[in-house]
Amino acid sequence: MRLRGASLIVTFSLLAIAASAYAECAWILWIESSPSGLVSLPIVLSSYDSMTACIREIDNYDKAARLTQKVSGRASPTRLVIPYEGKEDGYREFLCLPDTVDPRWPKGK
């Protein structure tokens, strides 16, 4: 019985440490701009202490775009695609990702 209780305490402690480490990572706001439908690599726009702060910045871009044009929509809270006014295939994409994720390069084998 004591062994089971001790193992539960260790398990919950490890989960708490992992959760706090994940919560402490920085979040990066990336932008990819494609004015004529050409593929481009995303670049870093800014960094934030939390996912919430990064999403708040995407919300600001979303609100500003809605004042001047129709926005294609949000695929998720962390992703916004804004089409270029008057261009069928041009767009700007805003993406919030943890600092451990780099959208420019494919994952290794």
C-alpha positions in Angstrom: 0.0 0.0 0.0 2.8 2.4 0.9 4.6 1.6 -2.4 1.5 2.5 -4.4 1.0 5.8 -2.5 4.7 6.7 -3.0 4.5 5.9 -6.7 1.4 8.1 -7.1 3.2 11.0 -5.4 6.2 10.6 -7.7 4.0 10.4 -10.8 2.0 13.5 -9.9 5.2 15.4 -9.0 6.7 14.6 -12.4 3.5 15.7 -14.1 3.5 19.0 -12.2 7.1 19.6 -13.2 6.5 18.8 -16.8 3.4 21.1 -16.9 5.2 24.0 -15.3 8.1 23.6 -17.7 5.8 23.7 -20.7 3.9 26.7 -19.3 7.2 28.6 -18.9 8.3 28.4 -22.5 8.2 31.4 -24.7 5.7 31.7 -27.6 6.7 33.1 -31.0 4.4 35.0 -33.4 5.4 34.0 -36.9 4.2 35.7 -40.1 4.3 34.3 -43.6 3.5 36.8 -46.4 2.7 35.6 -49.9 1.5 38.6 -52.0 1.3 36.7 -55.3 0.7 33.1 -54.2 4.4 32.3 -54.1 5.6 30.1 -51.2 7.6 32.0 -48.6 9.3 31.0 -45.4 7.7 32.4 -42.2 9.7 35.0 -40.2 9.5 35.9 -36.5 7.3 38.9 -35.8 7.7 38.9 -32.0 7.9 36.8 -28.9 5.7 36.5 -25.8 5.9 35.0 -22.3 2.7 33.0 -22.7 0.4 31.5 -25.3 -2.3 33.8 -24.1 -0.3 36.9 -24.9 0.6 35.6 -28.3 -3.1 34.8 -29.1 -4.0 38.3 -27.8 -1.7 39.8 -30.5 -3.3 37.7 -33.2 -6.7 38.9 -32.0 -5.4 42.5 -32.5 -4.4 41.7 -36.1 -7.8 40.0 -36.6 -9.7 43.0 -35.3 -7.7 45.4 -37.5 -8.2 43.3 -40.6 -12.0 43.1 -40.0 -12.2 46.9 -40.0 -10.8 47.2 -43.6 -11.6 43.9 -45.3 -13.1 40.5 -45.1 -10.9 38.0 -43.2 -10.9 34.4 -44.4 -11.2 33.2 -40.8 -9.4 31.6 -37.9 -8.4 28.0 -38.3 -7.6 27.9 -34.6 -7.0 30.5 -31.9 -3.3 30.3 -32.7 -3.6 30.8 -36.5 -5.0 33.6 -38.6 -5.0 34.0 -42.4 -5.7 37.4 -43.9 -6.1 37.5 -47.7 -4.5 40.5 -49.5 -7.1 43.0 -50.7 -7.8 42.5 -54.4 -5.5 39.5 -54.9 -7.1 36.0 -55.3 -4.1 34.0 -54.1 -2.1 36.4 -51.8 -2.3 36.1 -48.1 -0.7 36.9 -44.7 -0.6 34.1 -42.1 0.0 34.7 -38.4 0.9 31.7 -36.3 1.7 31.4 -32.6 4.0 28.5 -31.7 6.1 27.5 -28.7 9.7 28.5 -29.1 10.6 24.9 -29.4 8.8 24.7 -32.8 10.2 26.1 -36.0 7.8 26.1 -38.9 10.5 26.9 -41.5 12.1 23.5 -41.6 10.6 20.0 -41.9 11.2 17.6 -39.0 14.2 15.3 -39.2 13.9 11.6 -39.7 
